[in-house]
Amino acid sequence: MNEIFTETPTKAVPELALVGGGERPKRVILLIEGEIVGDNKGDEASEEHGRELMLHSLTSLGTARIVPDEIILLHDGVRLILPESECYPCWKSILDREIVVKACNETLFYLGKIPEDPRIICEDMADLLEDLLTADNVVCL
């Protein structure tokens, strides 16, 4: 009964076979595609609430117990790292925690901007897509 595709007995090693409930995946990426959390569907109050949620989310990453390994910013999410964004001050504490932050090169080129903090990595969309596809877990805001 304990033969799995072989003719010899298979010995299960529980320490290697199970992952403890408190452990997290090896590599977690937080993906941010917009300036707000959620889809406002043209509702001004909802849009304002979405902006507040984004600000609160990024602020909390500066002190959170559990943080992602990387943050990838695509499309309108790239605007969050620009000085005119109300979320701009949050990035210093995030970067000080050595969380890798990557922004889409194509979007930065489209906007005619470059990140002021040299710790923010600018990468082509193809490379960012590869990062997303090879991550253990991707969380979208």
VEXLUMVEX-304529 format. One line per field, with one value per atom (N, C-alpha, C): residue number from 1; residue in one letter; chain; atom name; x, y, z negated. Coordinates in steps of 0.1 Angstrom, whole numbers. Example, Ala and Ser with C-alpha at 12.3 -4.5 7.8 and 13.67 -1.06 7.14 Angstrom:
i = 1:1:1:2:2:2 .
aa = a:a:a:s:s:s .
ch = A:A:A:A:A:A .
at = N:CA:C:N:CA:C .
c1 = 132:123:132:128:137:129 .
c2 = -57:-45:-33:-22:-11:0 .
c3 = -78:-78:-78:-71:-71:-79 .
//
This chain:
i = 1:1:1:2:2:2:3:3:3:4:4:4:5:5:5:6:6:6:7:7:7:8:8:8:9:9:9:10:10:10:11:11:11:12:12:12:13:13:13:14:14:14:15:15:15:16:16:16:17:17:17:18:18:18:19:19:19:20:20:20:21:21:21:22:22:22:23:23:23:24:24:24:25:25:25:26:26:26:27:27:27:28:28:28:29:29:29:30:30:30:31:31:31:32:32:32:33:33:33:34:34:34:35:35:35:36:36:36:37:37:37:38:38:38:39:39:39:40:40:40:41:41:41:42:42:42:43:43:43:44:44:44:45:45:45:46:46:46:47:47:47:48:48:48:49:49:49:50:50:50:51:51:51:52:52:52:53:53:53:54:54:54:55:55:55:56:56:56:57:57:57:58:58:58:59:59:59:60:60:60:61:61:61:62:62:62:63:63:63:64:64:64:65:65:65:66:66:66:67:67:67:68:68:68:69:69:69:70:70:70:71:71:71:72:72:72:73:73:73:74:74:74:75:75:75:76:76:76:77:77:77:78:78:78:79:79:79:80:80:80:81:81:81:82:82:82:83:83:83:84:84:84:85:85:85:86:86:86:87:87:87:88:88:88:89:89:89:90:90:90:91:91:91:92:92:92:93:93:93:94:94:94:95:95:95:96:96:96:97:97:97:98:98:98:99:99:99:100:100:100:101:101:101:102:102:102:103:103:103:104:104:104:105:105:105:106:106:106:107:107:107:108:108:108:109:109:109:110:110:110:111:111:111:112:112:112:113:113:113:114:114:114:115:115:115:116:116:116:117:117:117:118:118:118:119:119:119:120:120:120:121:121:121:122:122:122:123:123:123:124:124:124:125:125:125:126:126:126:127:127:127:128:128:128:129:129:129:130:130:130:131:131:131:132:132:132:133:133:133:134:134:134:135:135:135:136:136:136:137:137:137:138:138:138:139:139:139:140:140:140:141:141:141 .
aa = m:m:m:n:n:n:e:e:e:i:i:i:f:f:f:t:t:t:e:e:e:t:t:t:p:p:p:t:t:t:k:k:k:a:a:a:v:v:v:p:p:p:e:e:e:l:l:l:a:a:a:l:l:l:v:v:v:g:g:g:g:g:g:g:g:g:e:e:e:r:r:r:p:p:p:k:k:k:r:r:r:v:v:v:i:i:i:l:l:l:l:l:l:i:i:i:e:e:e:g:g:g:e:e:e:i:i:i:v:v:v:g:g:g:d:d:d:n:n:n:k:k:k:g:g:g:d:d:d:e:e:e:a:a:a:s:s:s:e:e:e:e:e:e:h:h:h:g:g:g:r:r:r:e:e:e:l:l:l:m:m:m:l:l:l:h:h:h:s:s:s:l:l:l:t:t:t:s:s:s:l:l:l:g:g:g:t:t:t:a:a:a:r:r:r:i:i:i:v:v:v:p:p:p:d:d:d:e:e:e:i:i:i:i:i:i:l:l:l:l:l:l:h:h:h:d:d:d:g:g:g:v:v:v:r:r:r:l:l:l:i:i:i:l:l:l:p:p:p:e:e:e:s:s:s:e:e:e:c:c:c:y:y:y:p:p:p:c:c:c:w:w:w:k:k:k:s:s:s:i:i:i:l:l:l:d:d:d:r:r:r:e:e:e:i:i:i:v:v:v:v:v:v:k:k:k:a:a:a:c:c:c:n:n:n:e:e:e:t:t:t:l:l:l:f:f:f:y:y:y:l:l:l:g:g:g:k:k:k:i:i:i:p:p:p:e:e:e:d:d:d:p:p:p:r:r:r:i:i:i:i:i:i:c:c:c:e:e:e:d:d:d:m:m:m:a:a:a:d:d:d:l:l:l:l:l:l:e:e:e:d:d:d:l:l:l:l:l:l:t:t:t:a:a:a:d:d:d:n:n:n:v:v:v:v:v:v:c:c:c:l:l:l .
ch = A:A:A:A:A:A:A:A:A:A:A:A:A:A:A:A:A:A:A:A:A:A:A:A:A:A:A:A:A:A:A:A:A:A:A:A:A:A:A:A:A:A:A:A:A:A:A:A:A:A:A:A:A:A:A:A:A:A:A:A:A:A:A:A:A:A:A:A:A:A:A:A:A:A:A:A:A:A:A:A:A:A:A:A:A:A:A:A:A:A:A:A:A:A:A:A:A:A:A:A:A:A:A:A:A:A:A:A:A:A:A:A:A:A:A:A:A:A:A:A:A:A:A:A:A:A:A:A:A:A:A:A:A:A:A:A:A:A:A:A:A:A:A:A:A:A:A:A:A:A:A:A:A:A:A:A:A:A:A:A:A:A:A:A:A:A:A:A:A:A:A:A:A:A:A:A:A:A:A:A:A:A:A:A:A:A:A:A:A:A:A:A:A:A:A:A:A:A:A:A:A:A:A:A:A:A:A:A:A:A:A:A:A:A:A:A:A:A:A:A:A:A:A:A:A:A:A:A:A:A:A:A:A:A:A:A:A:A:A:A:A:A:A:A:A:A:A:A:A:A:A:A:A:A:A:A:A:A:A:A:A:A:A:A:A:A:A:A:A:A:A:A:A:A:A:A:A:A:A:A:A:A:A:A:A:A:A:A:A:A:A:A:A:A:A:A:A:A:A:A:A:A:A:A:A:A:A:A:A:A:A:A:A:A:A:A:A:A:A:A:A:A:A:A:A:A:A:A:A:A:A:A:A:A:A:A:A:A:A:A:A:A:A:A:A:A:A:A:A:A:A:A:A:A:A:A:A:A:A:A:A:A:A:A:A:A:A:A:A:A:A:A:A:A:A:A:A:A:A:A:A:A:A:A:A:A:A:A:A:A:A:A:A:A:A:A:A:A:A:A:A:A:A:A:A:A:A:A:A:A:A:A:A:A:A:A:A:A:A:A:A:A:A .
at = N:CA:C:N:CA:C:N:CA:C:N:CA:C:N:CA:C:N:CA:C:N:CA:C:N:CA:C:N:CA:C:N:CA:C:N:CA:C:N:CA:C:N:CA:C:N:CA:C:N:CA:C:N:CA:C:N:CA:C:N:CA:C:N:CA:C:N:CA:C:N:CA:C:N:CA:C:N:CA:C:N:CA:C:N:CA:C:N:CA:C:N:CA:C:N:CA:C:N:CA:C:N:CA:C:N:CA:C:N:CA:C:N:CA:C:N:CA:C:N:CA:C:N:CA:C:N:CA:C:N:CA:C:N:CA:C:N:CA:C:N:CA:C:N:CA:C:N:CA:C:N:CA:C:N:CA:C:N:CA:C:N:CA:C:N:CA:C:N:CA:C:N:CA:C:N:CA:C:N:CA:C:N:CA:C:N:CA:C:N:CA:C:N:CA:C:N:CA:C:N:CA:C:N:CA:C:N:CA:C:N:CA:C:N:CA:C:N:CA:C:N:CA:C:N:CA:C:N:CA:C:N:CA:C:N:CA:C:N:CA:C:N:CA:C:N:CA:C:N:CA:C:N:CA:C:N:CA:C:N:CA:C:N:CA:C:N:CA:C:N:CA:C:N:CA:C:N:CA:C:N:CA:C:N:CA:C:N:CA:C:N:CA:C:N:CA:C:N:CA:C:N:CA:C:N:CA:C:N:CA:C:N:CA:C:N:CA:C:N:CA:C:N:CA:C:N:CA:C:N:CA:C:N:CA:C:N:CA:C:N:CA:C:N:CA:C:N:CA:C:N:CA:C:N:CA:C:N:CA:C:N:CA:C:N:CA:C:N:CA:C:N:CA:C:N:CA:C:N:CA:C:N:CA:C:N:CA:C:N:CA:C:N:CA:C:N:CA:C:N:CA:C:N:CA:C:N:CA:C:N:CA:C:N:CA:C:N:CA:C:N:CA:C:N:CA:C:N:CA:C:N:CA:C:N:CA:C:N:CA:C:N:CA:C:N:CA:C:N:CA:C:N:CA:C:N:CA:C:N:CA:C:N:CA:C:N:CA:C:N:CA:C:N:CA:C:N:CA:C:N:CA:C:N:CA:C:N:CA:C:N:CA:C .
c1 = 8:0:9:20:28:38:35:44:37:45:40:49:44:50:64:66:79:75:85:83:88:94:100:90:90:81:86:76:79:78:87:87:83:72:68:76:80:88:79:71:61:67:80:86:88:89:91:79:69:57:47:47:37:44:37:41:33:39:31:21:10:0:4:14:19:29:34:44:38:45:40:48:43:50:64:72:86:88:80:82:68:65:52:54:46:46:33:34:22:21:10:9:-1:3:-5:-7:-19:-21:-28:-32:-39:-36:-41:-39:-48:-59:-69:-71:-77:-81:-95:-98:-111:-114:-126:-131:-142:-140:-149:-162:-162:-173:-179:-171:-176:-182:-181:-187:-176:-178:-167:-164:-175:-172:-165:-168:-160:-146:-144:-130:-122:-128:-121:-118:-127:-125:-114:-114:-103:-89:-88:-76:-71:-81:-78:-73:-79:-75:-61:-58:-44:-34:-37:-28:-26:-37:-36:-28:-30:-23:-8:-4:10:17:9:14:17:7:8:20:25:36:49:49:61:63:53:54:48:42:35:45:39:47:50:41:42:42:52:53:56:53:57:72:77:91:93:83:84:71:72:60:62:53:54:43:47:37:36:23:20:10:10:0:-1:-14:-16:-9:-6:0:14:20:34:33:21:20:21:20:21:35:45:59:63:55:58:56:64:63:49:41:28:17:21:11:11:-1:-2:4:6:13:28:33:48:56:52:60:60:51:51:63:68:78:91:95:108:108:97:97:96:89:88:102:109:122:132:131:140:139:128:126:132:138:144:134:122:112:116:117:120:108:110:99:103:95:97:86:90:80:82:71:71:78:88:96:87:79:70:61:56:47:55:66:75:78:82:85:73:61:49:46:48:46:57:69:80:87:86:91:102:110:118:117:118:116:127:124:134:143:137:145:152:166:173:171:165:162:150:142:131:137:134:139:130:135:127:129:119:120:110:114:104:93:82:70:72:80:83:90:99:106:97:88:78:68:64:55:62:75:82:82:85:85:72:61:47:45:49:46:55:66:75:73:65:62:54:57:49:35:33:20:20:9:7:-5:-4:-15:-18:-30:-33:-41:-37:-45:-52 .
c2 = -12:0:13:12:24:24:18:19:29:39:49:49:44:43:36:28:21:7:-2:-15:-16:-5:-5:3:0:7:22:31:45:49:56:61:76:79:93:100:112:120:132:131:142:156:157:170:177:169:175:176:167:166:177:182:192:205:216:229:234:239:244:255:255:265:280:283:296:301:292:296:302:311:318:313:315:311:317:312:316:330:334:347:353:364:371:384:386:399:406:419:428:435:434:440:452:463:475:481:481:485:499:505:517:526:538:548:546:538:536:521:517:503:502:492:490:497:495:501:511:524:534:534:529:529:543:554:567:574:567:572:580:593:601:598:594:590:577:568:555:557:566:569:575:584:590:580:571:560:551:548:540:546:559:566:565:567:566:551:541:528:525:531:529:536:548:555:547:542:535:522:515:502:505:515:518:523:531:535:524:514:503:494:493:485:490:502:508:501:496:491:477:471:458:447:437:426:417:415:407:416:415:424:415:420:413:414:404:405:416:417:427:434:447:454:458:454:457:467:478:489:489:488:488:499:503:513:525:528:540:538:526:523:530:532:538:553:559:573:574:564:564:567:565:568:582:589:603:613:623:633:640:641:647:638:625:616:618:617:618:606:595:583:584:594:595:593:600:599:584:576:562:554:557:548:548:559:559:548:547:536:522:521:508:504:513:510:508:515:513:499:493:479:469:474:465:457:462:456:461:451:455:461:473:480:482:477:477:485:494:501:498:499:495:506:503:512:519:511:516:527:525:535:548:546:557:565:558:565:572:566:573:585:585:596:607:603:612:614:604:605:594:597:587:588:577:577:585:593:601:593:582:573:563:562:553:538:536:522:516:524:519:514:501:495:497:502:503:491:484:472:472:465:464:455:457:449:434:430:416:410:417:412:412:422:422:411:408:396:383:382:370:369:380:380:375:380:376:362:357:343:333:337:328:330:340:342:330:328:318:322:336:341:356:360:374:379:391:397:410:412:424:434:447:458:465 .
c3 = 0:0:0:-7:-6:5:16:28:38:41:50:62:73:86:85:75:74:68:69:63:49:44:30:21:9:-1:-2:-3:-4:-19:-24:-38:-38:-44:-45:-56:-54:-64:-67:-78:-81:-82:-87:-89:-75:-65:-52:-43:-47:-39:-42:-54:-58:-61:-58:-61:-73:-83:-95:-91:-98:-96:-97:-105:-107:-96:-88:-79:-66:-60:-48:-36:-24:-12:-11:-3:-1:4:14:21:24:17:18:25:36:43:41:37:36:50:57:70:69:73:72:86:92:105:106:95:96:84:84:73:61:64:53:51:40:38:43:51:55:69:73:86:82:84:79:88:100:109:111:110:112:100:88:76:69:67:61:47:39:25:24:33:33:37:47:51:40:32:21:10:8:-2:3:16:22:20:22:20:5:-4:-18:-22:-16:-18:-13:-1:4:-5:-9:-18:-31:-37:-49:-47:-36:-33:-32:-24:-23:-36:-43:-56:-65:-66:-75:-71:-58:-55:-61:-66:-72:-86:-92:-106:-107:-96:-97:-101:-108:-112:-100:-91:-79:-67:-59:-47:-35:-23:-11:-8:0:3:14:23:33:35:40:44:59:67:81:85:91:95:110:114:128:131:144:149:139:135:126:112:108:96:95:107:107:102:104:99:84:77:62:57:66:62:66:72:77:65:64:54:53:64:63:57:54:48:33:27:12:6:13:8:8:15:17:4:-7:-20:-25:-22:-27:-22:-11:-4:-12:-19:-26:-36:-44:-55:-49:-37:-31:-25:-19:-13:-24:-36:-47:-53:-51:-56:-46:-35:-25:-17:-16:-7:7:16:30:37:42:49:64:73:87:94:104:111:126:133:148:156:163:171:182:188:199:194:182:177:173:167:163:176:187:199:205:204:209:201:188:179:180:185:186:172:164:150:147:137:131:116:109:94:88:77:71:62:56:47:56:55:64:60:48:44:51:58:66:79:82:94:106:117:129:138:141:149:161:171:183:179:185:183:184:194:196:183:177:165:153:152:141:143:155:157:153:156:152:137:130:115:110:116:111:113:125:128:120:115:107:92:88:73:67:54:47:45:43:40:45:51:56:50:43:36:44:49:56:48:49:42:52 .
//
